[in-house]
Amino acid sequence: MPRFSANLGFLFSNLPETERIAAAAAAGFKAVEMHWPYQVPASEMRAALARGQVTMLGLNTPVGNAAAGDFGLGALPGREIEFQHAVDQALSYGSAIGASAVHCMAGIAPADEFAAAERTFIGNLRAAADKAAQAGVDILIEPINHRDKPGYFLHHVEQAASIIEQVGRGNVRIMFDCYHTQIMQGDLTQRLRTYLELIGHVQIAAVPSRAEPDEGEINYPDICRTLDNLGYAGWIGAEYKPRGRTEDGLGWLAAWSDDHATFNRIGTKP
């Protein structure tokens, strides 16, 4: 059976960060993940996680200068020191709250600087992975689609797999976001099968709306069955933008989590 985590960057976003944890727990989620929770003291976040009895999976490295258009620093030549400071911040905060992974954001790089950006990202990931290994933490890299984030350096699953091979560290893995991959490439089932051993986390949202995963062009019950059949033991992150109140759109969670027979019927032909 799939295990679903709540991405609290999008879900329950009307609440303060620590209250989102309680809301996620009340909704039935046993694990959560966040984008950039750094404004909340780690002690408060850790206490909220303990009260909710939920696991913190991961968080993102800081993006850099958002006002200047930064969306990550990992693949930006000349900004290696800034990136390593971002990694240090993420690992320190993540370790304090019990997170098991840090998503190292690549950033936006001009197409004509691809080779330099790739070399920079590989070198930065090696250093980040070595630091993370000392803390018992995984490093995740995520291909992000160019419709939502034009120019994002890492945008194909095959590209991520190639970079991981070149980095040569066992704790660097792919965050396989079905939403981004469907927009850029499609063929989700085959890519899950091909790259399963490199996948550290899976995320879901409807395409094209990025709303609840019970609409749109992806048959998520089939995707979840595929992951079960492949023996995927990780979590599936609900990283979508709710159509309205998060609580009002969680019918999919009840249907897909609580009743295996119901789950197996969803998305199948009569």
C-alpha positions as a Markdown table, in Angstrom:
| # | Residue | x | y | z |
|---|---|---|---|---|
| 1 | Met | 0.0 | 0.0 | 0.0 |
| 2 | Pro | 1.2 | 3.5 | -0.7 |
| 3 | Arg | 2.3 | 5.8 | 2.1 |
| 4 | Phe | 1.4 | 9.4 | 1.5 |
| 5 | Ser | 3.2 | 12.5 | 3.0 |
| 6 | Ala | 1.8 | 16.0 | 3.1 |
| 7 | Asn | 3.9 | 18.8 | 1.6 |
| 8 | Leu | 3.2 | 21.6 | 3.9 |
| 9 | Gly | 4.5 | 24.2 | 1.5 |
| 10 | Phe | 1.2 | 23.9 | -0.3 |
| 11 | Leu | -1.2 | 21.9 | 2.0 |
| 12 | Phe | -2.9 | 23.7 | 4.9 |
| 13 | Ser | -1.1 | 26.9 | 3.8 |
| 14 | Asn | -3.7 | 29.1 | 5.5 |
| 15 | Leu | -2.2 | 28.0 | 8.8 |
| 16 | Pro | 1.2 | 28.9 | 10.5 |
| 17 | Glu | 3.8 | 26.3 | 9.8 |
| 18 | Thr | 3.6 | 24.5 | 13.1 |
| 19 | Glu | -0.2 | 24.3 | 13.0 |
| 20 | Arg | 0.0 | 22.8 | 9.5 |
| 21 | Ile | 1.7 | 19.8 | 11.1 |
| 22 | Ala | -1.2 | 19.3 | 13.5 |
| 23 | Ala | -3.7 | 19.6 | 10.6 |
| 24 | Ala | -1.8 | 17.1 | 8.6 |
| 25 | Ala | -1.7 | 14.6 | 11.5 |
| 26 | Ala | -5.5 | 15.1 | 12.0 |
| 27 | Ala | -6.1 | 14.4 | 8.3 |
| 28 | Gly | -4.3 | 11.1 | 8.6 |
| 29 | Phe | -0.8 | 11.9 | 7.3 |
| 30 | Lys | 2.0 | 10.1 | 9.1 |
| 31 | Ala | 4.8 | 12.1 | 7.5 |
| 32 | Val | 5.3 | 15.7 | 6.2 |
| 33 | Glu | 7.8 | 17.6 | 4.1 |
| 34 | Met | 8.4 | 21.3 | 3.7 |
| 35 | His | 9.9 | 23.8 | 1.3 |
| 36 | Trp | 11.7 | 26.5 | 3.4 |
| 37 | Pro | 10.7 | 26.4 | 7.0 |
| 38 | Tyr | 13.7 | 28.2 | 8.3 |
| 39 | Gln | 11.8 | 31.2 | 9.8 |
| 40 | Val | 10.4 | 28.8 | 12.4 |
| 41 | Pro | 12.9 | 28.0 | 15.2 |
| 42 | Ala | 14.0 | 24.4 | 14.9 |
| 43 | Ser | 13.0 | 23.7 | 18.5 |
| 44 | Glu | 9.4 | 24.8 | 17.8 |
| 45 | Met | 9.3 | 22.7 | 14.7 |
| 46 | Arg | 10.6 | 19.6 | 16.4 |
| 47 | Ala | 8.1 | 20.0 | 19.3 |
| 48 | Ala | 5.2 | 20.3 | 16.8 |
| 49 | Leu | 6.4 | 17.2 | 15.0 |
| 50 | Ala | 6.5 | 15.3 | 18.3 |
| 51 | Arg | 3.0 | 16.5 | 19.3 |
| 52 | Gly | 1.6 | 15.4 | 15.9 |
| 53 | Gln | 3.6 | 12.1 | 16.0 |
| 54 | Val | 4.6 | 12.6 | 12.4 |
| 55 | Thr | 7.9 | 12.1 | 10.6 |
| 56 | Met | 9.7 | 15.0 | 8.8 |
| 57 | Leu | 11.0 | 13.7 | 5.5 |
| 58 | Gly | 12.8 | 16.6 | 3.9 |
| 59 | Leu | 13.2 | 20.3 | 3.1 |
| 60 | Asn | 14.8 | 22.4 | 0.3 |
| 61 | Thr | 18.0 | 24.3 | 0.3 |
| 62 | Pro | 17.5 | 28.1 | 0.4 |
| 63 | Val | 16.9 | 29.5 | -3.1 |
| 64 | Gly | 19.4 | 32.3 | -2.9 |
| 65 | Asn | 18.3 | 35.8 | -3.7 |
| 66 | Ala | 14.6 | 35.3 | -4.7 |
| 67 | Ala | 14.1 | 39.0 | -5.4 |
| 68 | Ala | 16.8 | 38.7 | -8.1 |
| 69 | Gly | 15.2 | 35.6 | -9.6 |
| 70 | Asp | 17.2 | 32.9 | -7.9 |
| 71 | Phe | 15.6 | 29.5 | -7.6 |
| 72 | Gly | 18.5 | 27.5 | -6.2 |
| 73 | Leu | 22.2 | 27.9 | -6.5 |
| 74 | Gly | 23.6 | 24.4 | -7.1 |
| 75 | Ala | 24.4 | 24.7 | -10.8 |
| 76 | Leu | 25.4 | 28.3 | -10.8 |
| 77 | Pro | 29.2 | 28.8 | -11.6 |
| 78 | Gly | 30.8 | 31.3 | -9.3 |
| 79 | Arg | 28.3 | 30.9 | -6.5 |
| 80 | Glu | 29.7 | 27.7 | -5.0 |
| 81 | Ile | 30.4 | 29.2 | -1.6 |
| 82 | Glu | 26.8 | 30.5 | -1.3 |
| 83 | Phe | 25.5 | 27.1 | -2.3 |
| 84 | Gln | 27.6 | 25.3 | 0.4 |
| 85 | His | 26.3 | 27.8 | 3.0 |
| 86 | Ala | 22.8 | 27.0 | 1.9 |
| 87 | Val | 23.6 | 23.2 | 2.2 |
| 88 | Asp | 25.0 | 23.8 | 5.7 |
| 89 | Gln | 21.9 | 25.7 | 6.8 |
| 90 | Ala | 19.6 | 23.0 | 5.4 |
| 91 | Leu | 21.6 | 20.2 | 7.0 |
| 92 | Ser | 21.8 | 22.0 | 10.4 |
| 93 | Tyr | 18.1 | 22.8 | 10.5 |
| 94 | Gly | 17.1 | 19.4 | 9.0 |
| 95 | Ser | 19.2 | 17.5 | 11.5 |
| 96 | Ala | 17.6 | 19.5 | 14.4 |
| 97 | Ile | 14.1 | 18.5 | 13.3 |
| 98 | Gly | 14.9 | 14.9 | 12.3 |
| 99 | Ala | 14.6 | 15.3 | 8.5 |
| 100 | Ser | 16.0 | 12.4 | 6.5 |
| 101 | Ala | 16.7 | 14.3 | 3.2 |
| 102 | Val | 17.6 | 17.7 | 1.8 |
| 103 | His | 16.6 | 18.7 | -1.7 |
| 104 | Cys | 19.5 | 20.6 | -3.3 |
| 105 | Met | 18.1 | 23.1 | -5.7 |
| 106 | Ala | 20.0 | 23.5 | -9.0 |
| 107 | Gly | 18.8 | 26.9 | -10.0 |
| 108 | Ile | 18.2 | 28.6 | -13.3 |
| 109 | Ala | 21.1 | 28.5 | -15.7 |
| 110 | Pro | 21.4 | 29.9 | -19.3 |
| 111 | Ala | 21.2 | 27.3 | -22.0 |
| 112 | Asp | 24.5 | 28.3 | -23.5 |
| 113 | Glu | 26.2 | 27.7 | -20.1 |
| 114 | Phe | 25.0 | 24.1 | -19.7 |
| 115 | Ala | 28.4 | 22.4 | -19.6 |
| 116 | Ala | 29.7 | 24.8 | -16.9 |
| 117 | Ala | 26.5 | 24.5 | -15.0 |
| 118 | Glu | 26.7 | 20.7 | -15.1 |
| 119 | Arg | 30.3 | 20.7 | -13.8 |
| 120 | Thr | 29.4 | 23.1 | -11.1 |
| 121 | Phe | 26.4 | 21.0 | -10.0 |
| 122 | Ile | 28.4 | 17.8 | -9.9 |
| 123 | Gly | 31.1 | 19.3 | -7.8 |
| 124 | Asn | 28.7 | 21.0 | -5.5 |
| 125 | Leu | 26.7 | 17.8 | -5.0 |
| 126 | Arg | 29.8 | 15.8 | -4.1 |
| 127 | Ala | 30.6 | 18.2 | -1.4 |
| 128 | Ala | 27.0 | 18.3 | -0.2 |
| 129 | Ala | 26.7 | 14.6 | -0.2 |
| 130 | Asp | 29.8 | 14.1 | 1.9 |
| 131 | Lys | 28.5 | 16.5 | 4.5 |
| 132 | Ala | 25.1 | 14.9 | 4.4 |
| 133 | Ala | 26.6 | 11.4 | 4.8 |
| 134 | Gln | 28.1 | 12.5 | 8.1 |
| 135 | Ala | 24.6 | 13.4 | 9.3 |
| 136 | Gly | 23.0 | 10.3 | 8.0 |
| 137 | Val | 21.0 | 12.4 | 5.5 |
| 138 | Asp | 20.2 | 11.8 | 1.8 |
| 139 | Ile | 20.6 | 14.4 | -0.9 |
| 140 | Leu | 17.7 | 14.7 | -3.4 |
| 141 | Ile | 17.8 | 16.4 | -6.8 |
| 142 | Glu | 14.5 | 17.1 | -8.6 |
| 143 | Pro | 13.9 | 17.7 | -12.3 |
| 144 | Ile | 11.5 | 20.7 | -12.6 |
| 145 | Asn | 9.5 | 21.5 | -15.7 |
| 146 | His | 10.2 | 24.6 | -17.9 |
| 147 | Arg | 6.6 | 25.6 | -18.1 |
| 148 | Asp | 6.5 | 26.5 | -14.4 |
| 149 | Lys | 10.2 | 27.5 | -14.0 |
| 150 | Pro | 11.7 | 28.4 | -17.4 |
| 151 | Gly | 15.4 | 27.8 | -17.6 |
| 152 | Tyr | 15.7 | 25.5 | -14.6 |
| 153 | Phe | 18.9 | 23.6 | -15.1 |
| 154 | Leu | 17.7 | 20.1 | -14.0 |
| 155 | His | 14.6 | 19.3 | -16.1 |
| 156 | His | 14.8 | 15.6 | -17.3 |
| 157 | Val | 14.9 | 12.4 | -15.3 |
| 158 | Glu | 17.7 | 11.0 | -17.5 |
| 159 | Gln | 19.7 | 14.1 | -16.9 |
| 160 | Ala | 19.4 | 13.6 | -13.1 |
| 161 | Ala | 20.4 | 9.9 | -13.4 |
| 162 | Ser | 23.5 | 10.9 | -15.4 |
| 163 | Ile | 24.5 | 13.5 | -12.8 |
| 164 | Ile | 24.1 | 11.1 | -10.0 |
| 165 | Glu | 26.3 | 8.6 | -11.8 |
| 166 | Gln | 29.0 | 11.3 | -12.2 |
| 167 | Val | 28.7 | 12.5 | -8.6 |
| 168 | Gly | 29.4 | 8.9 | -7.5 |
| 169 | Arg | 27.9 | 9.2 | -4.0 |
| 170 | Gly | 25.4 | 6.6 | -2.7 |
| 171 | Asn | 23.3 | 9.1 | -0.8 |
| 172 | Val | 22.3 | 11.2 | -3.8 |
| 173 | Arg | 19.0 | 10.3 | -5.2 |
| 174 | Ile | 16.2 | 11.5 | -7.5 |
| 175 | Met | 13.1 | 13.2 | -6.2 |
| 176 | Phe | 10.7 | 12.0 | -8.9 |
| 177 | Asp | 7.9 | 14.5 | -9.2 |
| 178 | Cys | 5.3 | 13.0 | -11.4 |
| 179 | Tyr | 3.8 | 16.4 | -12.2 |
| 180 | His | 7.0 | 17.9 | -13.5 |
| 181 | Thr | 8.0 | 14.7 | -15.3 |
| 182 | Gln | 4.7 | 14.3 | -17.1 |
| 183 | Ile | 4.9 | 17.9 | -18.4 |
| 184 | Met | 8.4 | 17.6 | -19.6 |
| 185 | Gln | 8.6 | 13.9 | -20.7 |
| 186 | Gly | 5.6 | 11.7 | -19.9 |
| 187 | Asp | 6.0 | 7.9 | -20.0 |
| 188 | Leu | 5.9 | 7.9 | -16.2 |
| 189 | Thr | 5.5 | 4.2 | -15.6 |
| 190 | Gln | 8.5 | 3.2 | -17.7 |
| 191 | Arg | 10.7 | 5.9 | -16.1 |
| 192 | Leu | 9.7 | 4.7 | -12.6 |
| 193 | Arg | 10.7 | 1.2 | -13.6 |
| 194 | Thr | 13.9 | 2.2 | -15.2 |
| 195 | Tyr | 15.2 | 4.5 | -12.5 |
| 196 | Leu | 13.6 | 3.0 | -9.4 |
| 197 | Glu | 16.9 | 2.2 | -7.7 |
| 198 | Leu | 17.9 | 5.9 | -8.0 |
| 199 | Ile | 14.6 | 7.3 | -6.7 |
| 200 | Gly | 14.6 | 8.5 | -3.1 |
| 201 | His | 11.2 | 10.2 | -3.1 |
| 202 | Val | 8.1 | 10.5 | -5.3 |
| 203 | Gln | 5.7 | 13.4 | -5.5 |
| 204 | Ile | 2.3 | 13.8 | -7.1 |
| 205 | Ala | -0.1 | 16.5 | -8.3 |
| 206 | Ala | -2.7 | 16.7 | -11.1 |
| 207 | Val | -1.6 | 17.6 | -14.6 |
| 208 | Pro | -2.1 | 20.3 | -15.9 |
| 209 | Ser | -3.8 | 22.0 | -12.9 |
| 210 | Arg | -1.4 | 21.0 | -10.1 |
| 211 | Ala | -4.4 | 20.5 | -8.0 |
| 212 | Glu | -5.5 | 17.3 | -6.1 |
| 213 | Pro | -4.3 | 14.1 | -7.8 |
| 214 | Asp | -7.9 | 12.9 | -8.3 |
| 215 | Glu | -8.2 | 14.9 | -11.6 |
| 216 | Gly | -6.3 | 15.5 | -14.8 |
| 217 | Glu | -4.4 | 13.3 | -17.2 |
| 218 | Ile | -2.4 | 11.0 | -14.8 |
| 219 | Asn | -3.9 | 7.8 | -13.5 |
| 220 | Tyr | -2.4 | 8.0 | -10.1 |
| 221 | Pro | -4.0 | 4.8 | -8.7 |
| 222 | Asp | -2.2 | 3.0 | -11.5 |
| 223 | Ile | 1.0 | 4.8 | -10.7 |
| 224 | Cys | 0.7 | 3.8 | -7.1 |
| 225 | Arg | 0.0 | 0.2 | -8.0 |
| 226 | Thr | 3.1 | 0.2 | -10.2 |
| 227 | Leu | 5.2 | 1.5 | -7.3 |
| 228 | Asp | 3.8 | -1.2 | -5.0 |
| 229 | Asn | 4.5 | -3.8 | -7.6 |
| 230 | Leu | 8.1 | -2.6 | -8.0 |
| 231 | Gly | 8.7 | -2.8 | -4.3 |
| 232 | Tyr | 9.1 | 1.0 | -3.8 |
| 233 | Ala | 9.4 | 1.4 | 0.0 |
| 234 | Gly | 9.4 | 5.2 | 0.2 |
| 235 | Trp | 6.8 | 7.8 | 0.7 |
| 236 | Ile | 4.6 | 9.5 | -2.0 |
| 237 | Gly | 4.5 | 13.2 | -1.3 |
| 238 | Ala | 1.3 | 15.1 | -1.9 |
| 239 | Glu | 2.7 | 18.3 | -3.4 |
| 240 | Tyr | -0.3 | 19.9 | -5.0 |
| 241 | Lys | -2.1 | 23.2 | -4.8 |
| 242 | Pro | -5.6 | 22.6 | -3.4 |
| 243 | Arg | -8.6 | 23.7 | -5.3 |
| 244 | Gly | -10.0 | 25.2 | -2.1 |
| 245 | Arg | -9.6 | 24.3 | 1.6 |
| 246 | Thr | -7.1 | 21.4 | 1.9 |
| 247 | Glu | -9.5 | 19.5 | 4.2 |
| 248 | Asp | -12.2 | 19.6 | 1.5 |
| 249 | Gly | -10.1 | 17.9 | -1.1 |
| 250 | Leu | -8.8 | 14.9 | 0.8 |
| 251 | Gly | -11.2 | 12.3 | -0.5 |
| 252 | Trp | -8.5 | 10.8 | -2.6 |
| 253 | Leu | -6.4 | 10.2 | 0.6 |
| 254 | Ala | -9.2 | 8.3 | 2.3 |
| 255 | Ala | -9.9 | 6.3 | -0.9 |
| 256 | Trp | -6.4 | 5.4 | -1.7 |
| 257 | Ser | -5.0 | 4.8 | 1.8 |
| 258 | Asp | -7.7 | 3.2 | 4.1 |
| 259 | Asp | -9.2 | 0.5 | 1.9 |
| 260 | His | -6.9 | -1.6 | -0.3 |
| 261 | Ala | -9.9 | -3.1 | -2.2 |
| 262 | Thr | -11.2 | 0.4 | -3.0 |
| 263 | Phe | -7.8 | 1.6 | -4.0 |
| 264 | Asn | -7.4 | -1.4 | -6.4 |
| 265 | Arg | -10.8 | -0.5 | -8.1 |
| 266 | Ile | -10.0 | 3.1 | -8.7 |
| 267 | Gly | -8.9 | 3.9 | -12.2 |
| 268 | Thr | -9.7 | 0.4 | -13.5 |
| 269 | Lys | -12.3 | -0.4 | -16.2 |
| 270 | Pro | -15.5 | -2.1 | -15.1 |
